Amino acid sequence: MQWIGYLGLAALALCWIPQSIETIKLGRCPVNLVFLLLASLGSFSLAIYAFSLGDPVFTILNILTTLGALLNIFYKVFPREAK
C-alpha cells in the first residue's frame, strides 16, 4: 500500500516542476500570490506534522511542495527585470 503513497508523492511533487520551469524562464511568476503563500504554509505545516508522525512519504512530499511554492514566491516577489 505504501507504493500508492509514493505514486501520489511523485505526482504532486512533479506538478510543481512545469510551473517552476516556466517561472524561471519568464523571470516572474504568473500564479496568484495568495495561492502560493497558502500552498507553502499548508505544505510546510503538513511536513512538520508528517515528520512528527514518522511518515516519510508525506514528509518528503510536503517538503518538495513547499520548496516548489517558495521558488515561485521568490520570483513573484522579486521578478527578473526585463532586458
mmCIF file of the N, C-alpha and C atoms, coordinates in Angstrom:
data_MODEL
# 
_entry.id   MODEL 
# 
loop_
_atom_site.group_PDB 
_atom_site.id 
_atom_site.type_symbol 
_atom_site.label_atom_id 
_atom_site.label_alt_id 
_atom_site.label_comp_id 
_atom_site.label_asym_id 
_atom_site.label_entity_id 
_atom_site.label_seq_id 
_atom_site.pdbx_PDB_ins_code 
_atom_site.Cartn_x 
_atom_site.Cartn_y 
_atom_site.Cartn_z 
_atom_site.occupancy 
_atom_site.B_iso_or_equiv 
_atom_site.pdbx_formal_charge 
_atom_site.auth_seq_id 
_atom_site.auth_comp_id 
_atom_site.auth_asym_id 
_atom_site.auth_atom_id 
_atom_site.pdbx_PDB_model_num 
ATOM 1   N N  . MET A 1 1  ? 0.814  -1.193 0.000   1.00 0.00 ? 1  MET A N  1 
ATOM 2   C CA . MET A 1 1  ? 0.000  0.000  0.000   1.00 0.00 ? 1  MET A CA 1 
ATOM 3   C C  . MET A 1 1  ? 0.866  1.270  0.000   1.00 0.00 ? 1  MET A C  1 
ATOM 4   N N  . GLN A 1 2  ? 2.066  1.160  0.558   1.00 0.00 ? 2  GLN A N  1 
ATOM 5   C CA . GLN A 1 2  ? 2.928  2.334  0.623   1.00 0.00 ? 2  GLN A CA 1 
ATOM 6   C C  . GLN A 1 2  ? 3.322  2.823  -0.764  1.00 0.00 ? 2  GLN A C  1 
ATOM 7   N N  . TRP A 1 3  ? 3.384  1.938  -1.750  1.00 0.00 ? 3  TRP A N  1 
ATOM 8   C CA . TRP A 1 3  ? 3.734  2.347  -3.111  1.00 0.00 ? 3  TRP A CA 1 
ATOM 9   C C  . TRP A 1 3  ? 2.709  3.315  -3.667  1.00 0.00 ? 3  TRP A C  1 
ATOM 10  N N  . ILE A 1 4  ? 1.462  3.200  -3.254  1.00 0.00 ? 4  ILE A N  1 
ATOM 11  C CA . ILE A 1 4  ? 0.434  4.151  -3.692  1.00 0.00 ? 4  ILE A CA 1 
ATOM 12  C C  . ILE A 1 4  ? 0.765  5.536  -3.138  1.00 0.00 ? 4  ILE A C  1 
ATOM 13  N N  . GLY A 1 5  ? 1.245  5.573  -1.914  1.00 0.00 ? 5  GLY A N  1 
ATOM 14  C CA . GLY A 1 5  ? 1.670  6.841  -1.323  1.00 0.00 ? 5  GLY A CA 1 
ATOM 15  C C  . GLY A 1 5  ? 2.827  7.456  -2.086  1.00 0.00 ? 5  GLY A C  1 
ATOM 16  N N  . TYR A 1 6  ? 3.774  6.625  -2.482  1.00 0.00 ? 6  TYR A N  1 
ATOM 17  C CA . TYR A 1 6  ? 4.910  7.138  -3.254  1.00 0.00 ? 6  TYR A CA 1 
ATOM 18  C C  . TYR A 1 6  ? 4.485  7.583  -4.651  1.00 0.00 ? 6  TYR A C  1 
ATOM 19  N N  . LEU A 1 7  ? 3.503  6.921  -5.239  1.00 0.00 ? 7  LEU A N  1 
ATOM 20  C CA . LEU A 1 7  ? 2.966  7.342  -6.531  1.00 0.00 ? 7  LEU A CA 1 
ATOM 21  C C  . LEU A 1 7  ? 2.323  8.727  -6.405  1.00 0.00 ? 7  LEU A C  1 
ATOM 22  N N  . GLY A 1 8  ? 1.531  8.919  -5.357  1.00 0.00 ? 8  GLY A N  1 
ATOM 23  C CA . GLY A 1 8  ? 0.929  10.231 -5.106  1.00 0.00 ? 8  GLY A CA 1 
ATOM 24  C C  . GLY A 1 8  ? 1.975  11.285 -4.816  1.00 0.00 ? 8  GLY A C  1 
ATOM 25  N N  . LEU A 1 9  ? 2.997  10.914 -4.067  1.00 0.00 ? 9  LEU A N  1 
ATOM 26  C CA . LEU A 1 9  ? 4.111  11.830 -3.783  1.00 0.00 ? 9  LEU A CA 1 
ATOM 27  C C  . LEU A 1 9  ? 4.733  12.299 -5.081  1.00 0.00 ? 9  LEU A C  1 
ATOM 28  N N  . ALA A 1 10 ? 5.027  11.366 -5.963  1.00 0.00 ? 10 ALA A N  1 
ATOM 29  C CA . ALA A 1 10 ? 5.667  11.716 -7.230  1.00 0.00 ? 10 ALA A CA 1 
ATOM 30  C C  . ALA A 1 10 ? 4.781  12.643 -8.057  1.00 0.00 ? 10 ALA A C  1 
ATOM 31  N N  . ALA A 1 11 ? 3.504  12.323 -8.146  1.00 0.00 ? 11 ALA A N  1 
ATOM 32  C CA . ALA A 1 11 ? 2.591  13.147 -8.951  1.00 0.00 ? 11 ALA A CA 1 
ATOM 33  C C  . ALA A 1 11 ? 2.481  14.566 -8.406  1.00 0.00 ? 11 ALA A C  1 
ATOM 34  N N  . LEU A 1 12 ? 2.296  14.695 -7.107  1.00 0.00 ? 12 LEU A N  1 
ATOM 35  C CA . LEU A 1 12 ? 2.140  16.035 -6.520  1.00 0.00 ? 12 LEU A CA 1 
ATOM 36  C C  . LEU A 1 12 ? 3.437  16.828 -6.525  1.00 0.00 ? 12 LEU A C  1 
ATOM 37  N N  . ALA A 1 13 ? 4.541  16.160 -6.300  1.00 0.00 ? 13 ALA A N  1 
ATOM 38  C CA . ALA A 1 13 ? 5.823  16.863 -6.334  1.00 0.00 ? 13 ALA A CA 1 
ATOM 39  C C  . ALA A 1 13 ? 6.176  17.269 -7.760  1.00 0.00 ? 13 ALA A C  1 
ATOM 40  N N  . LEU A 1 14 ? 5.912  16.388 -8.715  1.00 0.00 ? 14 LEU A N  1 
ATOM 41  C CA . LEU A 1 14 ? 6.229  16.676 -10.113 1.00 0.00 ? 14 LEU A CA 1 
ATOM 42  C C  . LEU A 1 14 ? 5.366  17.784 -10.701 1.00 0.00 ? 14 LEU A C  1 
ATOM 43  N N  . CYS A 1 15 ? 4.176  17.990 -10.159 1.00 0.00 ? 15 CYS A N  1 
ATOM 44  C CA . CYS A 1 15 ? 3.302  19.024 -10.731 1.00 0.00 ? 15 CYS A CA 1 
ATOM 45  C C  . CYS A 1 15 ? 3.894  20.420 -10.570 1.00 0.00 ? 15 CYS A C  1 
ATOM 46  N N  . TRP A 1 16 ? 4.794  20.612 -9.618  1.00 0.00 ? 16 TRP A N  1 
ATOM 47  C CA . TRP A 1 16 ? 5.433  21.926 -9.448  1.00 0.00 ? 16 TRP A CA 1 
ATOM 48  C C  . TRP A 1 16 ? 6.541  22.158 -10.467 1.00 0.00 ? 16 TRP A C  1 
ATOM 49  N N  . ILE A 1 17 ? 7.064  21.094 -11.062 1.00 0.00 ? 17 ILE A N  1 
ATOM 50  C CA . ILE A 1 17 ? 8.201  21.244 -11.971 1.00 0.00 ? 17 ILE A CA 1 
ATOM 51  C C  . ILE A 1 17 ? 7.854  22.076 -13.210 1.00 0.00 ? 17 ILE A C  1 
ATOM 52  N N  . PRO A 1 18 ? 6.770  21.784 -13.951 1.00 0.00 ? 18 PRO A N  1 
ATOM 53  C CA . PRO A 1 18 ? 6.477  22.610 -15.126 1.00 0.00 ? 18 PRO A CA 1 
ATOM 54  C C  . PRO A 1 18 ? 6.234  24.079 -14.774 1.00 0.00 ? 18 PRO A C  1 
ATOM 55  N N  . GLN A 1 19 ? 5.543  24.306 -13.665 1.00 0.00 ? 19 GLN A N  1 
ATOM 56  C CA . GLN A 1 19 ? 5.287  25.691 -13.247 1.00 0.00 ? 19 GLN A CA 1 
ATOM 57  C C  . GLN A 1 19 ? 6.589  26.388 -12.881 1.00 0.00 ? 19 GLN A C  1 
ATOM 58  N N  . SER A 1 20 ? 7.448  25.700 -12.165 1.00 0.00 ? 20 SER A N  1 
ATOM 59  C CA . SER A 1 20 ? 8.716  26.300 -11.755 1.00 0.00 ? 20 SER A CA 1 
ATOM 60  C C  . SER A 1 20 ? 9.619  26.571 -12.951 1.00 0.00 ? 20 SER A C  1 
ATOM 61  N N  . ILE A 1 21 ? 9.634  25.665 -13.924 1.00 0.00 ? 21 ILE A N  1 
ATOM 62  C CA . ILE A 1 21 ? 10.430 25.890 -15.139 1.00 0.00 ? 21 ILE A CA 1 
ATOM 63  C C  . ILE A 1 21 ? 9.908  27.109 -15.889 1.00 0.00 ? 21 ILE A C  1 
ATOM 64  N N  . GLU A 1 22 ? 8.589  27.202 -16.028 1.00 0.00 ? 22 GLU A N  1 
ATOM 65  C CA . GLU A 1 22 ? 8.002  28.366 -16.699 1.00 0.00 ? 22 GLU A CA 1 
ATOM 66  C C  . GLU A 1 22 ? 8.329  29.653 -15.952 1.00 0.00 ? 22 GLU A C  1 
ATOM 67  N N  . THR A 1 23 ? 8.239  29.611 -14.635 1.00 0.00 ? 23 THR A N  1 
ATOM 68  C CA . THR A 1 23 ? 8.544  30.777 -13.807 1.00 0.00 ? 23 THR A CA 1 
ATOM 69  C C  . THR A 1 23 ? 9.991  31.220 -14.008 1.00 0.00 ? 23 THR A C  1 
ATOM 70  N N  . ILE A 1 24 ? 10.914 30.280 -13.990 1.00 0.00 ? 24 ILE A N  1 
ATOM 71  C CA . ILE A 1 24 ? 12.329 30.615 -14.167 1.00 0.00 ? 24 ILE A CA 1 
ATOM 72  C C  . ILE A 1 24 ? 12.578 31.179 -15.558 1.00 0.00 ? 24 ILE A C  1 
ATOM 73  N N  . LYS A 1 25 ? 11.981 30.564 -16.583 1.00 0.00 ? 25 LYS A N  1 
ATOM 74  C CA . LYS A 1 25 ? 12.146 31.067 -17.952 1.00 0.00 ? 25 LYS A CA 1 
ATOM 75  C C  . LYS A 1 25 ? 11.603 32.477 -18.112 1.00 0.00 ? 25 LYS A C  1 
ATOM 76  N N  . LEU A 1 26 ? 10.416 32.719 -17.526 1.00 0.00 ? 26 LEU A N  1 
ATOM 77  C CA . LEU A 1 26 ? 9.803  34.044 -17.625 1.00 0.00 ? 26 LEU A CA 1 
ATOM 78  C C  . LEU A 1 26 ? 10.511 35.076 -16.749 1.00 0.00 ? 26 LEU A C  1 
ATOM 79  N N  . GLY A 1 27 ? 11.095 34.590 -15.655 1.00 0.00 ? 27 GLY A N  1 
ATOM 80  C CA . GLY A 1 27 ? 11.717 35.502 -14.706 1.00 0.00 ? 27 GLY A CA 1 
ATOM 81  C C  . GLY A 1 27 ? 10.706 36.154 -13.780 1.00 0.00 ? 27 GLY A C  1 
ATOM 82  N N  . ARG A 1 28 ? 9.504  35.661 -13.830 1.00 0.00 ? 28 ARG A N  1 
ATOM 83  C CA . ARG A 1 28 ? 8.424  36.143 -12.960 1.00 0.00 ? 28 ARG A CA 1 
ATOM 84  C C  . ARG A 1 28 ? 7.409  35.017 -12.819 1.00 0.00 ? 28 ARG A C  1 
ATOM 85  N N  . CYS A 1 29 ? 6.586  35.118 -11.810 1.00 0.00 ? 29 CYS A N  1 
ATOM 86  C CA . CYS A 1 29 ? 5.604  34.069 -11.566 1.00 0.00 ? 29 CYS A CA 1 
ATOM 87  C C  . CYS A 1 29 ? 4.194  34.601 -11.811 1.00 0.00 ? 29 CYS A C  1 
ATOM 88  N N  . PRO A 1 30 ? 3.454  34.007 -12.742 1.00 0.00 ? 30 PRO A N  1 
ATOM 89  C CA . PRO A 1 30 ? 2.106  34.464 -13.035 1.00 0.00 ? 30 PRO A CA 1 
ATOM 90  C C  . PRO A 1 30 ? 1.038  33.931 -12.071 1.00 0.00 ? 30 PRO A C  1 
ATOM 91  N N  . VAL A 1 31 ? 1.426  33.066 -11.138 1.00 0.00 ? 31 VAL A N  1 
ATOM 92  C CA . VAL A 1 31 ? 0.474  32.451 -10.214 1.00 0.00 ? 31 VAL A CA 1 
ATOM 93  C C  . VAL A 1 31 ? 0.120  33.440 -9.104  1.00 0.00 ? 31 VAL A C  1 
ATOM 94  N N  . ASN A 1 32 ? -1.128 33.397 -8.667  1.00 0.00 ? 32 ASN A N  1 
ATOM 95  C CA . ASN A 1 32 ? -1.627 34.273 -7.617  1.00 0.00 ? 32 ASN A CA 1 
ATOM 96  C C  . ASN A 1 32 ? -0.796 34.127 -6.334  1.00 0.00 ? 32 ASN A C  1 
ATOM 97  N N  . LEU A 1 33 ? -0.369 35.257 -5.770  1.00 0.00 ? 33 LEU A N  1 
ATOM 98  C CA . LEU A 1 33 ? 0.488  35.249 -4.578  1.00 0.00 ? 33 LEU A CA 1 
ATOM 99  C C  . LEU A 1 33 ? -0.206 34.623 -3.369  1.00 0.00 ? 33 LEU A C  1 
ATOM 100 N N  . VAL A 1 34 ? -1.477 34.905 -3.181  1.00 0.00 ? 34 VAL A N  1 
ATOM 101 C CA . VAL A 1 34 ? -2.195 34.327 -2.031  1.00 0.00 ? 34 VAL A CA 1 
ATOM 102 C C  . VAL A 1 34 ? -2.210 32.801 -2.141  1.00 0.00 ? 34 VAL A C  1 
ATOM 103 N N  . PHE A 1 35 ? -2.434 32.296 -3.340  1.00 0.00 ? 35 PHE A N  1 
ATOM 104 C CA . PHE A 1 35 ? -2.389 30.850 -3.554  1.00 0.00 ? 35 PHE A CA 1 
ATOM 105 C C  . PHE A 1 35 ? -1.024 30.290 -3.164  1.00 0.00 ? 35 PHE A C  1 
ATOM 106 N N  . LEU A 1 36 ? 0.036  30.941 -3.622  1.00 0.00 ? 36 LEU A N  1 
ATOM 107 C CA . LEU A 1 36 ? 1.388  30.476 -3.330  1.00 0.00 ? 36 LEU A CA 1 
ATOM 108 C C  . LEU A 1 36 ? 1.686  30.502 -1.832  1.00 0.00 ? 36 LEU A C  1 
ATOM 109 N N  . LEU A 1 37 ? 1.276  31.578 -1.170  1.00 0.00 ? 37 LEU A N  1 
ATOM 110 C CA . LEU A 1 37 ? 1.506  31.684 0.277   1.00 0.00 ? 37 LEU A CA 1 
ATOM 111 C C  . LEU A 1 37 ? 0.749  30.607 1.041   1.00 0.00 ? 37 LEU A C  1 
ATOM 112 N N  . LEU A 1 38 ? -0.508 30.403 0.682   1.00 0.00 ? 38 LEU A N  1 
ATOM 113 C CA . LEU A 1 38 ? -1.297 29.372 1.366   1.00 0.00 ? 38 LEU A CA 1 
ATOM 114 C C  . LEU A 1 38 ? -0.760 27.972 1.065   1.00 0.00 ? 38 LEU A C  1 
ATOM 115 N N  . ALA A 1 39 ? -0.344 27.739 -0.175  1.00 0.00 ? 39 ALA A N  1 
ATOM 116 C CA . ALA A 1 39 ? 0.219  26.429 -0.536  1.00 0.00 ? 39 ALA A CA 1 
ATOM 117 C C  . ALA A 1 39 ? 1.497  26.154 0.243   1.00 0.00 ? 39 ALA A C  1 
ATOM 118 N N  . SER A 1 40 ? 2.364  27.164 0.354   1.00 0.00 ? 40 SER A N  1 
ATOM 119 C CA . SER A 1 40 ? 3.621  26.947 1.076   1.00 0.00 ? 40 SER A CA 1 
ATOM 120 C C  . SER A 1 40 ? 3.385  26.787 2.575   1.00 0.00 ? 40 SER A C  1 
ATOM 121 N N  . LEU A 1 41 ? 2.486  27.581 3.141   1.00 0.00 ? 41 LEU A N  1 
ATOM 122 C CA . LEU A 1 41 ? 2.171  27.448 4.567   1.00 0.00 ? 41 LEU A CA 1 
ATOM 123 C C  . LEU A 1 41 ? 1.544  26.087 4.852   1.00 0.00 ? 41 LEU A C  1 
ATOM 124 N N  . GLY A 1 42 ? 0.600  25.698 4.011   1.00 0.00 ? 42 GLY A N  1 
ATOM 125 C CA . GLY A 1 42 ? -0.065 24.408 4.205   1.00 0.00 ? 42 GLY A CA 1 
ATOM 126 C C  . GLY A 1 42 ? 0.885  23.240 4.071   1.00 0.00 ? 42 GLY A C  1 
ATOM 127 N N  . SER A 1 43 ? 1.700  23.235 3.037   1.00 0.00 ? 43 SER A N  1 
ATOM 128 C CA . SER A 1 43 ? 2.605  22.100 2.844   1.00 0.00 ? 43 SER A CA 1 
ATOM 129 C C  . SER A 1 43 ? 3.717  22.077 3.887   1.00 0.00 ? 43 SER A C  1 
ATOM 130 N N  . PHE A 1 44 ? 4.178  23.255 4.327   1.00 0.00 ? 44 PHE A N  1 
ATOM 131 C CA . PHE A 1 44 ? 5.190  23.287 5.382   1.00 0.00 ? 44 PHE A CA 1 
ATOM 132 C C  . PHE A 1 44 ? 4.618  22.756 6.697   1.00 0.00 ? 44 PHE A C  1 
ATOM 133 N N  . SER A 1 45 ? 3.403  23.180 7.024   1.00 0.00 ? 45 SER A N  1 
ATOM 134 C CA . SER A 1 45 ? 2.745  22.700 8.245   1.00 0.00 ? 45 SER A CA 1 
ATOM 135 C C  . SER A 1 45 ? 2.533  21.190 8.191   1.00 0.00 ? 45 SER A C  1 
ATOM 136 N N  . LEU A 1 46 ? 2.110  20.701 7.031   1.00 0.00 ? 46 LEU A N  1 
ATOM 137 C CA . LEU A 1 46 ? 1.910  19.262 6.886   1.00 0.00 ? 46 LEU A CA 1 
ATOM 138 C C  . LEU A 1 46 ? 3.229  18.489 6.921   1.00 0.00 ? 46 LEU A C  1 
ATOM 139 N N  . ALA A 1 47 ? 4.312  19.099 6.453   1.00 0.00 ? 47 ALA A N  1 
ATOM 140 C CA . ALA A 1 47 ? 5.616  18.448 6.535   1.00 0.00 ? 47 ALA A CA 1 
ATOM 141 C C  . ALA A 1 47 ? 6.026  18.254 7.994   1.00 0.00 ? 47 ALA A C  1 
ATOM 142 N N  . ILE A 1 48 ? 5.819  19.279 8.793   1.00 0.00 ? 48 ILE A N  1 
ATOM 143 C CA . ILE A 1 48 ? 6.146  19.178 10.221  1.00 0.00 ? 48 ILE A CA 1 
ATOM 144 C C  . ILE A 1 48 ? 5.295  18.096 10.883  1.00 0.00 ? 48 ILE A C  1 
ATOM 145 N N  . TYR A 1 49 ? 4.011  18.107 10.563  1.00 0.00 ? 49 TYR A N  1 
ATOM 146 C CA . TYR A 1 49 ? 3.094  17.118 11.136  1.00 0.00 ? 49 TYR A CA 1 
ATOM 147 C C  . TYR A 1 49 ? 3.484  15.696 10.706  1.00 0.00 ? 49 TYR A C  1 
ATOM 148 N N  . ALA A 1 50 ? 3.749  15.512 9.417   1.00 0.00 ? 50 ALA A N  1 
ATOM 149 C CA . ALA A 1 50 ? 4.122  14.186 8.916   1.00 0.00 ? 50 ALA A CA 1 
ATOM 150 C C  . ALA A 1 50 ? 5.432  13.713 9.536   1.00 0.00 ? 50 ALA A C  1 
ATOM 151 N N  . PHE A 1 51 ? 6.375  14.640 9.714   1.00 0.00 ? 51 PHE A N  1 
ATOM 152 C CA . PHE A 1 51 ? 7.640  14.291 10.354  1.00 0.00 ? 51 PHE A CA 1 
ATOM 153 C C  . PHE A 1 51 ? 7.403  13.820 11.791  1.00 0.00 ? 51 PHE A C  1 
ATOM 154 N N  . SER A 1 52 ? 6.511  14.519 12.495  1.00 0.00 ? 52 SER A N  1 
ATOM 155 C CA . SER A 1 52 ? 6.222  14.139 13.884  1.00 0.00 ? 52 SER A CA 1 
ATOM 156 C C  . SER A 1 52 ? 5.573  12.760 13.973  1.00 0.00 ? 52 SER A C  1 
ATOM 157 N N  . LEU A 1 53 ? 4.875  12.360 12.913  1.00 0.00 ? 53 LEU A N  1 
ATOM 158 C CA . LEU A 1 53 ? 4.267  11.032 12.869  1.00 0.00 ? 53 LEU A CA 1 
ATOM 159 C C  . LEU A 1 53 ? 5.239  9.959  12.385  1.00 0.00 ? 53 LEU A C  1 
ATOM 160 N N  . GLY A 1 54 ? 6.395  10.398 11.873  1.00 0.00 ? 54 GLY A N  1 
ATOM 161 C CA . GLY A 1 54 ? 7.364  9.452  11.336  1.00 0.00 ? 54 GLY A CA 1 
ATOM 162 C C  . GLY A 1 54 ? 6.957  8.904  9.975   1.00 0.00 ? 54 GLY A C  1 
ATOM 163 N N  . ASP A 1 55 ? 6.213  9.694  9.205   1.00 0.00 ? 55 ASP A N  1 
ATOM 164 C CA . ASP A 1 55 ? 5.724  9.261  7.898   1.00 0.00 ? 55 ASP A CA 1 
ATOM 165 C C  . ASP A 1 55 ? 6.620  9.821  6.799   1.00 0.00 ? 55 ASP A C  1 
ATOM 166 N N  . PRO A 1 56 ? 7.513  8.989  6.231   1.00 0.00 ? 56 PRO A N  1 
ATOM 167 C CA . PRO A 1 56 ? 8.456  9.507  5.237   1.00 0.00 ? 56 PRO A CA 1 
ATOM 168 C C  . PRO A 1 56 ? 7.789  9.957  3.941   1.00 0.00 ? 56 PRO A C  1 
ATOM 169 N N  . VAL A 1 57 ? 6.719  9.284  3.516   1.00 0.00 ? 57 VAL A N  1 
ATOM 170 C CA . VAL A 1 57 ? 6.056  9.642  2.263   1.00 0.00 ? 57 VAL A CA 1 
ATOM 171 C C  . VAL A 1 57 ? 5.537  11.075 2.327   1.00 0.00 ? 57 VAL A C  1 
ATOM 172 N N  . PHE A 1 58 ? 4.765  11.384 3.341   1.00 0.00 ? 58 PHE A N  1 
ATOM 173 C CA . PHE A 1 58 ? 4.161  12.712 3.423   1.00 0.00 ? 58 PHE A CA 1 
ATOM 174 C C  . PHE A 1 58 ? 5.158  13.778 3.873   1.00 0.00 ? 58 PHE A C  1 
ATOM 175 N N  . THR A 1 59 ? 6.191  13.378 4.590   1.00 0.00 ? 59 THR A N  1 
ATOM 176 C CA . THR A 1 59 ? 7.235  14.338 4.936   1.00 0.00 ? 59 THR A CA 1 
ATOM 177 C C  . THR A 1 59 ? 7.956  14.803 3.674   1.00 0.00 ? 59 THR A C  1 
ATOM 178 N N  . ILE A 1 60 ? 8.383  13.855 2.850   1.00 0.00 ? 60 ILE A N  1 
ATOM 179 C CA . ILE A 1 60 ? 9.085  14.193 1.608   1.00 0.00 ? 60 ILE A CA 1 
ATOM 180 C C  . ILE A 1 60 ? 8.181  14.978 0.674   1.00 0.00 ? 60 ILE A C  1 
ATOM 181 N N  . LEU A 1 61 ? 6.964  14.518 0.504   1.00 0.00 ? 61 LEU A N  1 
ATOM 182 C CA . LEU A 1 61 ? 6.010  15.202 -0.367  1.00 0.00 ? 61 LEU A CA 1 
ATOM 183 C C  . LEU A 1 61 ? 5.854  16.659 0.013   1.00 0.00 ? 61 LEU A C  1 
ATOM 184 N N  . ASN A 1 62 ? 5.621  16.902 1.272   1.00 0.00 ? 62 ASN A N  1 
ATOM 185 C CA . ASN A 1 62 ? 5.345  18.272 1.701   1.00 0.00 ? 62 ASN A CA 1 
ATOM 186 C C  . ASN A 1 62 ? 6.593  19.147 1.724   1.00 0.00 ? 62 ASN A C  1 
ATOM 187 N N  . ILE A 1 63 ? 7.748  18.574 1.928   1.00 0.00 ? 63 ILE A N  1 
ATOM 188 C CA . ILE A 1 63 ? 8.981  19.352 1.804   1.00 0.00 ? 63 ILE A CA 1 
ATOM 189 C C  . ILE A 1 63 ? 9.174  19.774 0.347   1.00 0.00 ? 63 ILE A C  1 
ATOM 190 N N  . LEU A 1 64 ? 8.969  18.848 -0.581  1.00 0.00 ? 64 LEU A N  1 
ATOM 191 C CA . LEU A 1 64 ? 9.140  19.171 -2.002  1.00 0.00 ? 64 LEU A CA 1 
ATOM 192 C C  . LEU A 1 64 ? 8.114  20.201 -2.484  1.00 0.00 ? 64 LEU A C  1 
ATOM 193 N N  . THR A 1 65 ? 6.872  20.058 -2.063  1.00 0.00 ? 65 THR A N  1 
ATOM 194 C CA . THR A 1 65 ? 5.859  21.032 -2.494  1.00 0.00 ? 65 THR A CA 1 
ATOM 195 C C  . THR A 1 65 ? 6.096  22.393 -1.845  1.00 0.00 ? 65 THR A C  1 
ATOM 196 N N  . THR A 1 66 ? 6.613  22.406 -0.641  1.00 0.00 ? 66 THR A N  1 
ATOM 197 C CA . THR A 1 66 ? 6.973  23.678 -0.005  1.00 0.00 ? 66 THR A CA 1 
ATOM 198 C C  . THR A 1 66 ? 8.069  24.368 -0.805  1.00 0.00 ? 66 THR A C  1 
ATOM 199 N N  . LEU A 1 67 ? 9.079  23.611 -1.210  1.00 0.00 ? 67 LEU A N  1 
ATOM 200 C CA . LEU A 1 67 ? 10.171 24.186 -1.998  1.00 0.00 ? 67 LEU A CA 1 
ATOM 201 C C  . LEU A 1 67 ? 9.677  24.726 -3.341  1.00 0.00 ? 67 LEU A C  1 
ATOM 202 N N  . GLY A 1 68 ? 8.777  23.990 -3.987  1.00 0.00 ? 68 GLY A N  1 
ATOM 203 C CA . GLY A 1 68 ? 8.211  24.460 -5.248  1.00 0.00 ? 68 GLY A CA 1 
ATOM 204 C C  . GLY A 1 68 ? 7.457  25.765 -5.078  1.00 0.00 ? 68 GLY A C  1 
ATOM 205 N N  . ALA A 1 69 ? 6.664  25.841 -4.037  1.00 0.00 ? 69 ALA A N  1 
ATOM 206 C CA . ALA A 1 69 ? 5.906  27.071 -3.778  1.00 0.00 ? 69 ALA A CA 1 
ATOM 207 C C  . ALA A 1 69 ? 6.851  28.222 -3.438  1.00 0.00 ? 69 ALA A C  1 
ATOM 208 N N  . LEU A 1 70 ? 7.867  27.957 -2.634  1.00 0.00 ? 70 LEU A N  1 
ATOM 209 C CA . LEU A 1 70 ? 8.800  29.023 -2.244  1.00 0.00 ? 70 LEU A CA 1 
ATOM 210 C C  . LEU A 1 70 ? 9.587  29.559 -3.438  1.00 0.00 ? 70 LEU A C  1 
ATOM 211 N N  . LEU A 1 71 ? 9.966  28.697 -4.349  1.00 0.00 ? 71 LEU A N  1 
ATOM 212 C CA . LEU A 1 71 ? 10.651 29.151 -5.560  1.00 0.00 ? 71 LEU A CA 1 
ATOM 213 C C  . LEU A 1 71 ? 9.768  30.119 -6.339  1.00 0.00 ? 71 LEU A C  1 
ATOM 214 N N  . ASN A 1 72 ? 8.504  29.766 -6.483  1.00 0.00 ? 72 ASN A N  1 
ATOM 215 C CA . ASN A 1 72 ? 7.572  30.618 -7.215  1.00 0.00 ? 72 ASN A CA 1 
ATOM 216 C C  . ASN A 1 72 ? 7.270  31.911 -6.462  1.00 0.00 ? 72 ASN A C  1 
ATOM 217 N N  . ILE A 1 73 ? 7.231  31.849 -5.142  1.00 0.00 ? 73 ILE A N  1 
ATOM 218 C CA . ILE A 1 73 ? 7.046  33.070 -4.342  1.00 0.00 ? 73 ILE A CA 1 
ATOM 219 C C  . ILE A 1 73 ? 8.226  34.015 -4.563  1.00 0.00 ? 73 ILE A C  1 
ATOM 220 N N  . PHE A 1 74 ? 9.426  33.458 -4.585  1.00 0.00 ? 74 PHE A N  1 
ATOM 221 C CA . PHE A 1 74 ? 10.608 34.289 -4.796  1.00 0.00 ? 74 PHE A CA 1 
ATOM 222 C C  . PHE A 1 74 ? 10.483 35.089 -6.091  1.00 0.00 ? 74 PHE A C  1 
ATOM 223 N N  . TYR A 1 75 ? 10.135 34.408 -7.181  1.00 0.00 ? 75 TYR A N  1 
ATOM 224 C CA . TYR A 1 75 ? 10.007 35.098 -8.468  1.00 0.00 ? 75 TYR A CA 1 
ATOM 225 C C  . TYR A 1 75 ? 8.782  36.019 -8.515  1.00 0.00 ? 75 TYR A C  1 
ATOM 226 N N  . LYS A 1 76 ? 7.787  35.733 -7.717  1.00 0.00 ? 76 LYS A N  1 
ATOM 227 C CA . LYS A 1 76 ? 6.621  36.612 -7.643  1.00 0.00 ? 76 LYS A CA 1 
ATOM 228 C C  . LYS A 1 76 ? 7.003  37.916 -6.964  1.00 0.00 ? 76 LYS A C  1 
ATOM 229 N N  . VAL A 1 77 ? 7.761  37.824 -5.883  1.00 0.00 ? 77 VAL A N  1 
ATOM 230 C CA . VAL A 1 77 ? 8.156  38.997 -5.096  1.00 0.00 ? 77 VAL A CA 1 
ATOM 231 C C  . VAL A 1 77 ? 9.335  39.724 -5.743  1.00 0.00 ? 77 VAL A C  1 
ATOM 232 N N  . PHE A 1 78 ? 10.265 38.976 -6.315  1.00 0.00 ? 78 PHE A N  1 
ATOM 233 C CA . PHE A 1 78 ? 11.457 39.555 -6.942  1.00 0.00 ? 78 PHE A CA 1 
ATOM 234 C C  . PHE A 1 78 ? 11.557 39.145 -8.412  1.00 0.00 ? 78 PHE A C  1 
ATOM 235 N N  . PRO A 1 79 ? 10.678 39.667 -9.262  1.00 0.00 ? 79 PRO A N  1 
ATOM 236 C CA . PRO A 1 79 ? 10.752 39.284 -10.675 1.00 0.00 ? 79 PRO A CA 1 
ATOM 237 C C  . PRO A 1 79 ? 12.036 39.778 -11.312 1.00 0.00 ? 79 PRO A C  1 
ATOM 238 N N  . ARG A 1 80 ? 12.521 39.005 -12.273 1.00 0.00 ? 80 ARG A N  1 
ATOM 239 C CA . ARG A 1 80 ? 13.710 39.398 -13.012 1.00 0.00 ? 80 ARG A CA 1 
ATOM 240 C C  . ARG A 1 80 ? 13.329 40.562 -13.904 1.00 0.00 ? 80 ARG A C  1 
ATOM 241 N N  . GLU A 1 81 ? 14.184 41.548 -13.958 1.00 0.00 ? 81 GLU A N  1 
ATOM 242 C CA . GLU A 1 81 ? 13.897 42.729 -14.762 1.00 0.00 ? 81 GLU A CA 1 
ATOM 243 C C  . GLU A 1 81 ? 14.047 42.415 -16.241 1.00 0.00 ? 81 GLU A C  1 
ATOM 244 N N  . ALA A 1 82 ? 13.141 42.951 -17.045 1.00 0.00 ? 82 ALA A N  1 
ATOM 245 C CA . ALA A 1 82 ? 13.202 42.744 -18.492 1.00 0.00 ? 82 ALA A CA 1 
ATOM 246 C C  . ALA A 1 82 ? 14.433 43.434 -19.062 1.00 0.00 ? 82 ALA A C  1 
ATOM 247 N N  . LYS A 1 83 ? 15.017 42.803 -20.076 1.00 0.00 ? 83 LYS A N  1 
ATOM 248 C CA . LYS A 1 83 ? 16.235 43.358 -20.681 1.00 0.00 ? 83 LYS A CA 1 
ATOM 249 C C  . LYS A 1 83 ? 15.900 44.251 -21.834 1.00 0.00 ? 83 LYS A C  1 
# 
